[in-house]
Amino acid sequence: MALFKEPKEVDLSTKSEPWTEEELLEFRLLMQELKRKNSAKSKKNIRTKSKPTQKLVK
């Protein structure tokens, strides 16, 4: 693997900054909304599987 120089406009550091309380609250609200929306979709798409009926041939 070759080494390369980091461009001046790009920060390739892997250290992450801790979230503020405001950002954390916003994220939690967003996740609640997504979970609510996704659970409503999954309930709508649930169908009962029934076995196909077979005709008796005599």
C-alpha positions as CSV (number, residue, x, y, z in Angstrom):
1,M,0.0,0.0,0.0
2,A,1.4,3.4,-1.0
3,L,1.4,6.5,1.2
4,F,-0.3,9.6,0.0
5,K,-0.6,13.2,1.1
6,E,-3.9,14.4,2.7
7,P,-5.4,17.2,0.6
8,K,-5.7,20.5,2.5
9,E,-9.5,20.7,2.2
10,V,-10.0,17.1,3.4
11,D,-9.6,15.8,7.0
12,L,-9.0,12.1,7.0
13,S,-8.7,11.8,10.8
14,T,-10.7,9.0,12.4
15,K,-11.3,10.8,15.7
16,S,-15.0,11.6,16.2
17,E,-16.3,14.5,18.3
18,P,-18.9,13.7,21.0
19,W,-22.4,14.6,20.3
20,T,-24.0,17.6,22.1
21,E,-27.2,17.1,24.1
22,E,-29.2,18.9,21.3
23,E,-27.8,16.7,18.6
24,L,-28.4,13.6,20.6
25,L,-32.0,14.6,21.3
26,E,-32.6,15.3,17.6
27,F,-31.1,12.0,16.6
28,R,-33.3,10.1,19.1
29,L,-36.4,11.9,17.8
30,L,-35.5,11.0,14.3
31,M,-35.0,7.3,15.2
32,Q,-38.3,7.2,16.9
33,E,-40.1,8.6,13.9
34,L,-38.3,6.2,11.5
35,K,-39.1,3.2,13.8
36,R,-42.8,4.3,13.9
37,K,-43.0,4.7,10.2
38,N,-41.2,1.4,9.4
39,S,-43.4,-0.6,11.9
40,A,-46.5,0.8,10.3
41,K,-45.3,-0.3,6.8
42,S,-44.5,-3.8,8.0
43,K,-47.9,-4.2,9.6
44,K,-49.5,-3.1,6.4
45,N,-47.6,-5.6,4.3
46,I,-48.2,-8.7,6.5
47,R,-50.4,-11.2,4.8
48,T,-51.5,-14.6,6.0
49,K,-50.2,-17.4,3.9
50,S,-52.7,-19.9,3.0
51,K,-52.1,-23.3,1.3
52,P,-53.5,-23.6,-2.2
53,T,-56.5,-25.8,-2.3
54,Q,-56.2,-29.0,-4.3
55,K,-59.0,-30.3,-6.5
56,L,-59.9,-33.9,-5.9
57,V,-59.7,-35.8,-9.2
58,K,-61.7,-39.1,-9.4
